Amino acid sequence: MNEHSQKDNSNKEFERRLIQALVKIIYESKGRRVTIRAKLLLRVAGEKIDQRTIVRVSMFLKKLVIRNLIKSETRKRFQKSRSLNYIVHEGMKLWDIAKMSPEEAEKLIQSELAK
């Protein structure tokens, strides 16, 4: 196995753990909406939290926004500081599927990202 395919496999594995963590967060939520940040997703996925992985998670979440699986929301914290949150709420396709069948939700995300 060459270095490129090994790197590709580790990226797919990382993405798979992020998908599982995202679905777990939605499935276990008690309310009607869940706010996701990169650090939370990394913590639930059991990944190390550093700048590189935070950027990778942000790119992953942006792909999901483009595919209309989740929404993004910018919140102004201080005068110049902004934070980007990702939201899944009741009534969204991903929310409904994740609450009924987490496995189906994981398959949905994987198929949307493969497009």
C-alpha positions in Angstrom: 0.0 0.0 0.0 1.5 3.3 -1.0 1.5 6.4 1.1 -1.3 8.2 -0.8 -3.8 5.3 -0.4 -2.8 5.0 3.3 -3.5 8.7 3.8 -6.8 8.4 1.9 -7.9 5.5 4.2 -7.0 7.5 7.3 -9.1 10.4 6.0 -12.0 8.2 5.3 -11.7 6.6 8.8 -11.5 10.1 10.4 -14.6 11.2 8.4 -16.4 8.0 9.5 -15.8 8.8 13.2 -17.0 12.4 12.7 -20.2 11.1 11.0 -20.8 8.7 13.9 -20.2 11.4 16.5 -22.5 13.8 14.7 -25.3 11.3 14.6 -24.7 10.3 18.2 -25.0 14.0 19.3 -28.3 14.4 17.4 -29.7 11.0 18.6 -28.9 11.7 22.3 -30.1 15.3 22.3 -33.0 16.0 24.6 -34.2 19.2 23.0 -35.5 20.3 19.6 -32.2 21.7 18.4 -28.5 20.9 18.7 -25.6 23.3 18.2 -22.4 21.7 17.0 -19.0 23.2 17.1 -15.8 21.6 15.9 -14.3 20.9 19.3 -17.5 19.2 20.5 -17.5 16.9 17.5 -13.8 16.1 18.1 -14.4 15.3 21.8 -17.4 13.0 21.0 -15.4 11.3 18.2 -12.5 10.7 20.6 -10.0 12.6 18.4 -7.2 14.9 19.7 -8.1 18.5 19.7 -5.5 20.7 17.9 -5.7 23.4 15.3 -5.2 21.0 12.4 -8.1 18.7 13.4 -10.3 21.7 14.1 -9.8 22.9 10.6 -10.5 19.5 9.2 -13.7 19.3 11.1 -14.7 22.7 10.0 -14.2 21.7 6.4 -16.3 18.6 7.0 -19.1 20.6 8.6 -19.0 23.1 5.7 -19.5 20.2 3.2 -22.6 19.2 5.2 -24.0 22.8 5.0 -23.4 22.8 1.2 -25.4 19.5 1.0 -28.2 21.1 3.1 -27.9 18.5 5.8 -27.1 21.1 8.5 -27.2 24.9 8.8 -24.6 27.4 9.8 -25.1 30.3 12.1 -22.7 33.1 12.8 -22.8 34.5 16.3 -21.1 37.8 17.1 -19.5 37.4 20.5 -17.6 40.5 21.1 -16.9 43.6 19.0 -14.6 41.8 16.5 -14.9 38.2 17.5 -17.3 35.9 15.7 -18.0 32.2 16.2 -19.5 29.9 13.6 -22.0 27.3 14.9 -23.6 24.5 13.0 -27.2 23.7 13.8 -29.5 20.7 13.3 -33.1 21.1 14.5 -36.4 19.3 14.6 -38.0 19.1 11.2 -34.7 18.9 9.3 -34.2 15.7 7.2 -31.0 14.7 9.1 -32.7 15.3 12.5 -35.7 13.1 11.7 -33.7 10.2 10.3 -31.1 10.3 13.1 -33.8 10.2 15.8 -35.5 7.2 14.1 -32.5 5.3 12.8 -28.9 6.4 13.5 -27.5 3.8 11.0 -29.7 5.3 8.2 -28.5 8.8 9.2 -24.9 7.7 8.9 -25.6 6.2 5.5 -27.3 9.4 4.3 -24.4 11.5 5.3 -21.9 9.2 3.7 -23.9 9.1 0.4 -24.2 12.9 0.3 -20.5 13.4 0.9 -19.7 10.9 -1.8 -21.5 12.9 -4.5 
